[in-house]
Amino acid sequence: MSALAIGGLGLAALVVLIMLQVPIGFAMLIVGVAGFGLQAGWAPAFTLLASEPSGILASVDLATVPLFLLMGTFATAAGFSADIYNAAAALLGHRRGGLAYATIGACASFGAVCGSSTATAATFAKAALPEMLKRGYSPAFSTGTIAAGGTLKALIPPSIVMILYCIVAKTFIFDLFLAAVIPAVLAIALNLVAIAIMVRRDPASAPLGEVVPWPERWVALRHASPVLLLMVAVFAGLYSGIFTVNEAASVAAVLSLAFAVARGRMSWKAAVDGLRESASATAMIYVIIIGALVYTYFITLARVPEALIEAIGTLNMPPVAIIFVLLVAYLILGAVFDEISAMLITLPFVLPIIEKLGYDPVWWGIINVVVIELGMIIPPIGIIVFILHGMAPQIPMRTIYRGVAPFIAADLLLLALLALFPVISLWLPHLLAK
């Protein structure tokens, strides 16, 4: 049987298991062990069930995952999201679309101290949506802004998605964090431009608010200052080289806990619930990574990447055209799978092709993150859209999708720019490597 046929059968078996509601980590584990066993024997295959979990559990890089998750849990308990939003709204709320600008800025800031895009969107659905609707903002514009703000988390370090990519692709986490800085700034800027265009075309969707007196603005800024202190401590230490990624995660978790305790918002129940949620999410991520690595062994043993590279080599297409074909395929896959699953399933096939075409794996990691951002709001799945509808059931799904449409266009523009000009992502890592 040819390598491509083996790879196709393995992928089909994986899809069947996922459709049968088998968790993706276990599905990849089952297919990986079975495929490896049929090719190399069952004894080496079952050895993977011991070697891979022990290797992952001993991984220093993956230790950042529970720490960043704890940071997000403690930051939420400390009330950082409300403080950031209130400060931004006090400064910008009187401008046309000011609360929307404030929401994007607050989501980006909170995303830097929260480990989850869905948690960021859900948090601001509580903090920002009632205030926006109360001030006459249209439901579509309000929910679209919050959904777009939630997706920014995936591109703002520390990002769990980036860590997962680096573990499977065997690249340095810090390099990907550096590469994400300029694309993240560009993503925020494009979202702000989208808001400016929308409020200019439809001023009624974002009425002008009252001017907040400066004494009240200073109070709001003072309440938000712990968040800024946390961001400066973590990112200045990380990007200056004082902290490693693991040390930055540890400092962030401890500082978030300290602020929550100092504010009197960390009860024993909140602490236990936070630890339980972080442990549950960490266990799920570890299982997914173990499954992905075992699945990669099966694909590599079958020589599927080499066969794909040879097949693509016969195509009379420039590398950039192949990249855009892959991106279209990812967007279509996002209509069937959640995007993290699509990334982990396809990475063993796609990453060797990317490297053979002469592209940097760090650049492809940023591309993957942007595609995942899009998948969180693009129809028909759009997990963040589902979350917003669940928290505000009075707003129809079609209204939320109408609201996110301009932000989808902004993300597609960002994706095209990053694909055409890899230097946007790679300039900063290369500069600091000199």
Backbone torsions as a table, in degrees:
resi	resn	phi	psi	omega
1	MET	NA	138.3	-177.8
2	SER	-71.0	160.3	179.7
3	ALA	-61.6	-40.9	-179.8
4	LEU	-65.4	-36.1	177.7
5	ALA	-65.9	-42.3	178.0
6	ILE	-62.0	-45.5	178.5
7	GLY	-62.0	-40.0	178.5
8	GLY	-64.4	-41.5	178.0
9	LEU	-65.6	-41.3	178.3
10	GLY	-62.6	-42.0	178.9
11	LEU	-66.3	-40.3	178.3
12	ALA	-63.4	-42.3	178.1
13	ALA	-62.8	-38.4	179.2
14	LEU	-64.6	-43.4	179.1
15	VAL	-62.5	-42.2	179.4
16	VAL	-60.7	-45.5	-179.7
17	LEU	-63.5	-40.6	179.1
18	ILE	-65.8	-40.1	177.6
19	MET	-64.7	-26.7	177.2
20	LEU	-84.2	11.3	176.1
21	GLN	71.8	20.6	172.0
22	VAL	-74.6	127.9	179.3
23	PRO	-53.9	143.1	-171.2
24	ILE	-58.3	-38.3	179.6
25	GLY	-60.9	-46.7	179.2
26	PHE	-69.2	-35.2	178.8
27	ALA	-62.4	-46.1	178.8
28	MET	-65.7	-35.6	178.4
29	LEU	-64.2	-45.0	-179.3
30	ILE	-63.7	-49.1	-178.7
31	VAL	-65.3	-40.6	-179.6
32	GLY	-63.1	-46.3	179.8
33	VAL	-66.5	-45.1	-179.3
34	ALA	-63.2	-45.5	-180.0
35	GLY	-65.1	-40.7	178.5
36	PHE	-66.6	-42.6	-178.9
37	GLY	-63.9	-39.9	179.9
38	LEU	-67.8	-24.1	-178.7
39	GLN	-95.3	-40.5	-171.0
40	ALA	-117.8	-2.9	-177.4
41	GLY	106.9	152.1	-173.4
42	TRP	-77.5	-29.1	179.8
43	ALA	-63.4	-49.2	176.3
44	PRO	-63.6	-33.8	-179.5
45	ALA	-64.2	-46.2	-178.9
46	PHE	-70.7	-23.0	175.1
47	THR	-62.4	-32.9	177.6
48	LEU	-59.8	-31.2	-179.4
49	LEU	-67.7	-18.0	176.2
50	ALA	-99.1	-44.7	-173.5
51	SER	-70.2	-42.7	-176.4
52	GLU	-68.9	-48.8	177.0
53	PRO	-58.6	-40.6	-179.3
54	SER	-66.6	-37.3	177.8
55	GLY	-66.0	-41.7	179.6
56	ILE	-67.8	-43.7	-179.5
57	LEU	-64.1	-26.1	178.7
58	ALA	-91.5	-0.7	-176.0
59	SER	-70.1	124.5	177.4
60	VAL	-70.4	-37.1	-179.0
61	ASP	-61.3	-42.9	-178.2
62	LEU	-70.5	-14.6	177.2
63	ALA	-63.8	-18.9	177.9
64	THR	-68.6	-26.1	-175.2
65	VAL	-61.1	-57.4	-180.0
66	PRO	-62.3	-31.9	-179.4
67	LEU	-67.7	-43.7	178.0
68	PHE	-68.9	-33.9	175.7
69	LEU	-65.0	-41.3	176.4
70	LEU	-62.8	-40.6	177.5
71	MET	-56.6	-45.8	179.3
72	GLY	-64.1	-40.4	179.1
73	THR	-62.6	-47.2	-178.7
74	PHE	-69.3	-35.8	178.2
75	ALA	-64.2	-39.4	177.3
76	THR	-65.4	-44.1	179.4
77	ALA	-62.5	-33.5	-179.3
78	ALA	-73.2	-10.5	179.4
79	GLY	79.9	24.8	-177.3
80	PHE	-62.7	-36.2	-175.4
81	SER	-61.6	-46.7	179.8
82	ALA	-64.4	-39.8	-179.4
83	ASP	-63.8	-44.3	-179.9
84	ILE	-63.2	-45.9	-177.1
85	TYR	-65.1	-43.0	-179.4
86	ASN	-62.5	-39.0	178.7
87	ALA	-66.4	-45.7	180.0
88	ALA	-65.1	-39.9	179.6
89	ALA	-66.7	-35.9	178.7
90	ALA	-64.9	-35.1	-178.8
91	LEU	-81.1	-33.7	-170.4
92	LEU	-118.4	-9.2	-170.7
93	GLY	-61.1	-22.5	-177.4
94	HIS	-83.8	-8.2	179.8
95	ARG	-88.3	160.1	176.6
96	ARG	-63.6	119.1	-176.2
97	GLY	74.8	15.3	-175.1
98	GLY	-59.7	-39.7	179.4
99	LEU	-67.6	-30.4	176.2
100	ALA	-69.3	-44.5	175.0
101	TYR	-58.7	-43.3	-179.7
102	ALA	-62.4	-38.3	-179.6
103	THR	-65.4	-44.7	178.4
104	ILE	-61.7	-47.0	179.7
105	GLY	-63.1	-41.6	-179.6
106	ALA	-68.5	-39.6	177.5
107	CYS	-62.9	-41.7	179.1
108	ALA	-64.6	-41.8	179.9
109	SER	-67.7	-45.1	-179.6
110	PHE	-68.7	-31.8	177.8
111	GLY	-60.6	-28.1	179.0
112	ALA	-72.0	-15.6	179.1
113	VAL	-121.7	15.1	179.3
114	CYS	-131.3	140.0	-173.7
115	GLY	-88.7	3.7	-170.3
116	SER	-140.1	133.3	175.1
117	SER	-67.9	-43.0	-178.5
118	THR	-66.0	-37.0	177.9
119	ALA	-66.4	-38.7	177.9
120	THR	-62.9	-46.1	179.5
121	ALA	-63.6	-44.0	-179.7
122	ALA	-64.5	-38.7	-179.9
123	THR	-63.7	-43.8	-177.9
124	PHE	-81.2	-16.2	170.0
125	ALA	-64.9	-31.6	176.4
126	LYS	-81.6	-41.1	-173.2
127	ALA	-81.2	-39.7	-170.5
128	ALA	-102.0	-38.3	-172.7
129	LEU	-59.6	-48.9	179.5
130	PRO	-59.1	-39.1	-178.9
131	GLU	-67.4	-40.4	-179.9
132	MET	-66.7	-43.8	179.5
133	LEU	-66.2	-37.4	-179.8
134	LYS	-63.4	-32.3	-178.6
135	ARG	-90.8	12.0	172.4
136	GLY	90.7	7.8	176.3
137	TYR	-68.6	143.8	-178.3
138	SER	-68.6	147.1	179.5
139	PRO	-58.1	-40.2	-179.1
140	ALA	-64.3	-47.0	-178.7
141	PHE	-64.3	-41.3	-177.6
142	SER	-65.8	-51.9	-177.7
143	THR	-68.3	-35.7	177.5
144	GLY	-62.3	-40.7	179.0
145	THR	-64.9	-44.3	-179.1
146	ILE	-65.9	-40.9	178.3
147	ALA	-61.5	-44.6	179.5
148	ALA	-64.6	-40.7	178.3
149	GLY	-62.8	-37.4	178.4
150	GLY	-64.3	-38.0	-178.0
151	THR	-68.7	-22.5	-179.3
152	LEU	-59.2	-27.5	-176.4
153	LYS	-56.3	-37.7	-176.4
154	ALA	-59.9	-28.0	-175.5
155	LEU	-100.1	-3.8	-177.9
156	ILE	-105.7	116.7	177.6
157	PRO	-62.3	148.3	-2.4
158	PRO	-79.6	129.2	-177.2
159	SER	-117.2	124.9	179.1
160	ILE	-62.4	-36.6	179.5
161	VAL	-60.8	-43.5	178.7
162	MET	-62.9	-40.8	179.7
163	ILE	-63.5	-43.1	178.6
164	LEU	-61.0	-44.6	179.2
165	TYR	-59.8	-46.4	-176.3
166	CYS	-64.0	-37.6	-179.8
167	ILE	-65.0	-45.9	-177.6
168	VAL	-73.2	-40.0	-178.0
169	ALA	-83.6	-7.0	179.4
170	LYS	58.0	49.1	173.7
171	THR	-117.6	165.8	-177.5
172	PHE	-77.6	131.5	-178.9
173	ILE	-62.5	-42.2	-177.7
174	PHE	-61.7	-37.1	178.2
175	ASP	-61.6	-41.4	-179.6
176	LEU	-70.4	-37.4	175.6
177	PHE	-60.4	-43.2	177.8
178	LEU	-63.7	-44.6	-178.5
179	ALA	-62.5	-24.6	-176.3
180	ALA	-81.0	-12.9	-172.2
181	VAL	-61.9	-55.9	-177.3
182	ILE	-67.5	-45.2	175.3
183	PRO	-58.1	-35.8	178.7
184	ALA	-65.5	-44.1	177.1
185	VAL	-61.8	-41.6	179.2
186	LEU	-65.1	-39.6	178.6
187	ALA	-63.2	-43.9	178.3
188	ILE	-62.1	-44.8	-179.1
189	ALA	-61.7	-42.3	179.8
190	LEU	-66.5	-36.2	176.1
191	ASN	-65.3	-39.4	177.9
192	LEU	-66.4	-38.0	176.1
193	VAL	-64.2	-40.7	177.7
194	ALA	-60.2	-41.9	178.0
195	ILE	-63.5	-44.7	-179.4
196	ALA	-59.2	-42.0	179.6
197	ILE	-66.3	-42.4	-178.3
198	MET	-64.7	-44.1	-178.1
199	VAL	-72.8	-24.7	175.6
200	ARG	-72.9	-38.4	-179.7
201	ARG	-75.2	-33.1	-177.2
202	ASP	-138.0	79.3	-177.3
203	PRO	-59.3	-27.4	-178.1
204	ALA	-67.5	-20.3	-178.9
205	SER	-74.2	-13.5	-178.2
206	ALA	-146.6	80.8	-178.0
207	PRO	-63.5	155.7	175.6
208	LEU	-68.8	141.7	178.1
209	GLY	-103.0	179.5	179.0
210	GLU	-80.6	150.0	177.5
211	VAL	-76.9	128.4	178.4
212	VAL	-85.6	127.9	179.3
213	PRO	-58.9	150.8	-176.7
214	TRP	-61.2	-36.0	176.3
215	PRO	-58.4	-39.1	178.2
216	GLU	-70.5	-33.7	177.2
217	ARG	-63.4	-42.3	-179.8
218	TRP	-64.7	-36.9	177.3
219	VAL	-63.1	-44.4	179.5
220	ALA	-63.2	-41.6	178.7
221	LEU	-65.1	-38.0	179.0
222	ARG	-64.3	-39.2	178.3
223	HIS	-65.7	-30.9	-178.6
224	ALA	-87.3	-6.6	-175.2
225	SER	-60.1	-34.1	177.5
226	PRO	-59.7	-34.0	178.2
227	VAL	-64.9	-44.6	179.3
228	LEU	-63.1	-39.9	178.2
229	LEU	-62.1	-42.4	178.8
230	LEU	-63.1	-46.3	-179.6
231	MET	-61.7	-44.6	-178.9
232	VAL	-64.5	-44.4	-178.7
233	ALA	-60.8	-44.7	-175.6
234	VAL	-74.1	-51.2	-173.5
235	PHE	-75.5	-36.1	176.7
236	ALA	-64.6	-42.6	178.3
237	GLY	-65.7	-38.9	-177.2
238	LEU	-70.2	-51.7	-173.5
239	TYR	-80.3	-15.8	175.5
240	SER	-86.1	-11.2	179.8
241	GLY	93.3	-0.3	178.3
242	ILE	-67.1	-42.2	179.1
243	PHE	-106.0	146.6	161.0
244	THR	-79.5	173.6	178.9
245	VAL	-61.6	-41.2	-179.8
246	ASN	-65.2	-42.1	179.0
247	GLU	-66.1	-38.6	177.5
248	ALA	-62.6	-41.1	178.1
249	ALA	-63.6	-40.2	179.3
250	SER	-65.3	-47.0	179.3
251	VAL	-61.3	-42.9	-179.5
252	ALA	-61.6	-44.1	-179.3
253	ALA	-64.8	-43.8	-178.6
254	VAL	-66.7	-44.2	179.5
255	LEU	-64.0	-40.7	177.9
256	SER	-61.1	-43.6	177.7
257	LEU	-63.1	-42.6	-178.9
258	ALA	-62.0	-42.8	178.6
259	PHE	-65.1	-40.9	179.7
260	ALA	-63.6	-41.4	178.4
261	VAL	-67.8	-44.3	-178.7
262	ALA	-61.4	-31.2	179.5
263	ARG	-85.7	-1.7	179.6
264	GLY	72.5	24.8	-176.3
265	ARG	-110.2	7.7	-178.0
266	MET	-111.6	89.7	175.6
267	SER	-82.0	168.2	176.8
268	TRP	-61.7	-37.7	179.8
269	LYS	-65.0	-43.5	179.5
270	ALA	-64.1	-39.1	179.7
271	ALA	-65.1	-45.7	-179.5
272	VAL	-65.2	-43.0	178.7
273	ASP	-62.8	-40.2	179.1
274	GLY	-65.1	-41.6	177.8
275	LEU	-65.3	-39.4	-179.5
276	ARG	-65.8	-45.9	179.9
277	GLU	-62.8	-43.4	-179.9
278	SER	-65.2	-40.6	179.1
279	ALA	-64.7	-41.1	179.8
280	SER	-64.3	-45.8	179.6
281	ALA	-65.6	-38.9	179.4
282	THR	-63.6	-44.0	179.2
283	ALA	-60.2	-42.0	179.1
284	MET	-62.1	-43.8	-179.0
285	ILE	-65.4	-41.0	179.4
286	TYR	-62.4	-42.2	179.4
287	VAL	-63.3	-41.5	179.2
288	ILE	-62.4	-43.9	-178.9
289	ILE	-65.7	-43.6	178.4
290	ILE	-60.0	-46.9	178.5
291	GLY	-60.4	-42.1	-178.9
292	ALA	-64.4	-40.0	-179.5
293	LEU	-69.5	-40.0	177.0
294	VAL	-64.8	-41.4	177.4
295	TYR	-61.6	-37.6	177.9
296	THR	-64.2	-38.5	176.8
297	TYR	-58.8	-44.0	179.4
298	PHE	-61.7	-46.5	-178.8
299	ILE	-64.4	-41.0	-179.3
300	THR	-67.5	-43.3	179.5
301	LEU	-60.9	-36.5	179.8
302	ALA	-76.7	-5.1	-179.8
303	ARG	60.6	33.5	179.1
304	VAL	-66.3	-43.7	179.8
305	PRO	-58.3	-42.3	179.7
306	GLU	-62.6	-40.1	179.5
307	ALA	-65.1	-39.8	178.3
308	LEU	-65.5	-40.5	179.4
309	ILE	-63.0	-42.4	178.1
310	GLU	-63.2	-41.3	-179.6
311	ALA	-65.1	-41.8	179.8
312	ILE	-69.1	-31.6	178.3
313	GLY	-62.2	-24.9	178.9
314	THR	-80.2	-12.9	179.9
315	LEU	-79.7	139.7	178.5
316	ASN	-92.3	67.1	-177.0
317	MET	-132.9	140.7	175.1
318	PRO	-69.5	156.3	-178.2
319	PRO	-54.8	-40.5	-177.5
320	VAL	-64.6	-32.5	177.3
321	ALA	-67.3	-38.9	177.8
322	ILE	-64.3	-39.7	178.2
323	ILE	-59.8	-44.8	-178.3
324	PHE	-69.5	-31.9	174.0
325	VAL	-63.3	-42.6	178.0
326	LEU	-63.1	-40.0	-179.6
327	LEU	-65.3	-41.2	176.5
328	VAL	-62.0	-41.2	178.3
329	ALA	-61.8	-40.4	178.7
330	TYR	-64.1	-41.3	179.6
331	LEU	-65.8	-35.9	176.7
332	ILE	-69.2	-41.8	177.1
333	LEU	-59.7	-33.7	179.6
334	GLY	-63.5	-18.8	176.3
335	ALA	-79.0	-12.5	-177.8
336	VAL	-111.2	-46.7	-179.3
337	PHE	-109.1	161.7	165.5
338	ASP	-71.0	152.5	-165.2
339	GLU	-69.6	-32.3	177.6
340	ILE	-64.8	-40.7	176.5
341	SER	-61.2	-44.6	179.7
342	ALA	-60.6	-40.3	179.8
343	MET	-64.1	-48.2	-175.7
344	LEU	-70.3	-33.2	179.4
345	ILE	-69.9	-40.3	-172.7
346	THR	-91.0	-17.2	-174.7
347	LEU	-56.9	-41.5	178.1
348	PRO	-61.2	-28.8	177.8
349	PHE	-81.1	-44.3	-165.7
350	VAL	-84.9	-39.5	-173.7
351	LEU	-59.7	-42.3	176.1
352	PRO	-60.1	-34.2	177.5
353	ILE	-65.4	-44.9	179.8
354	ILE	-58.4	-45.2	-179.0
355	GLU	-68.1	-37.9	178.5
356	LYS	-65.1	-32.5	178.3
357	LEU	-75.3	-6.7	176.8
358	GLY	95.4	11.0	-179.5
359	TYR	-92.6	157.9	-177.9
360	ASP	-85.2	132.9	177.7
361	PRO	-60.2	-29.5	177.5
362	VAL	-65.3	-43.3	176.7
363	TRP	-61.0	-43.1	-179.8
364	TRP	-65.9	-30.3	175.1
365	GLY	-62.0	-42.4	177.7
366	ILE	-65.1	-41.6	177.5
367	ILE	-59.0	-44.4	179.0
368	ASN	-59.8	-41.6	-179.3
369	VAL	-63.9	-41.8	179.6
370	VAL	-65.8	-38.9	177.0
371	VAL	-63.3	-39.0	177.7
372	ILE	-64.9	-41.1	174.3
373	GLU	-53.5	-49.4	-179.4
374	LEU	-60.7	-43.5	-177.5
375	GLY	-62.6	-23.5	-179.8
376	MET	-72.3	-18.6	-177.8
377	ILE	-126.4	-7.6	-175.4
378	ILE	-84.1	141.6	178.1
379	PRO	-65.1	157.2	2.2
380	PRO	-95.2	-5.3	-176.5
381	ILE	-90.0	-69.4	176.7
382	GLY	48.9	75.2	-171.6
383	ILE	-58.6	-35.3	179.4
384	ILE	-69.0	-34.5	175.9
385	VAL	-63.4	-41.2	177.5
386	PHE	-63.2	-40.4	179.6
387	ILE	-63.3	-45.2	-180.0
388	LEU	-63.6	-41.1	178.2
389	HIS	-64.8	-37.5	178.2
390	GLY	-65.3	-33.6	-179.3
391	MET	-86.7	-19.6	177.1
392	ALA	-134.7	69.4	-173.8
393	PRO	-62.9	-16.4	178.7
394	GLN	-71.7	-14.9	179.0
395	ILE	-98.4	117.0	-177.3
396	PRO	-62.9	153.0	179.1
397	MET	-58.1	-41.5	-177.0
398	ARG	-63.7	-31.0	177.7
399	THR	-67.7	-42.0	179.3
400	ILE	-65.5	-43.5	179.3
401	TYR	-63.8	-35.4	176.8
402	ARG	-64.7	-36.4	179.4
403	GLY	-69.8	-32.3	-177.3
404	VAL	-85.7	-11.1	-175.8
405	ALA	-54.3	-47.1	178.7
406	PRO	-62.6	-32.8	179.7
407	PHE	-74.6	-30.8	172.5
408	ILE	-62.5	-42.2	177.6
409	ALA	-61.6	-40.5	178.5
410	ALA	-63.8	-41.1	179.4
411	ASP	-68.2	-36.7	176.8
412	LEU	-64.5	-38.6	176.1
413	LEU	-63.9	-43.0	177.4
414	LEU	-60.4	-44.5	-179.7
415	LEU	-60.8	-43.0	179.5
416	ALA	-64.2	-42.1	179.6
417	LEU	-63.6	-43.7	-178.8
418	LEU	-68.2	-35.1	179.5
419	ALA	-71.2	-38.7	-177.9
420	LEU	-78.6	-29.4	-175.7
421	PHE	-128.8	79.1	179.9
422	PRO	-56.0	-23.3	-178.9
423	VAL	-60.1	-26.0	178.4
424	ILE	-57.7	-41.2	-179.6
425	SER	-83.9	-34.2	-168.5
426	LEU	-95.9	-10.7	-175.8
427	TRP	-60.9	-48.3	-176.4
428	LEU	-66.8	-47.3	176.7
429	PRO	-59.0	-39.5	179.7
430	HIS	-68.7	-36.3	179.6
431	LEU	-63.7	-45.6	-176.7
432	LEU	-77.7	-15.7	178.5
433	ALA	-80.0	-14.8	-177.2
434	LYS	-74.7	NA	NA
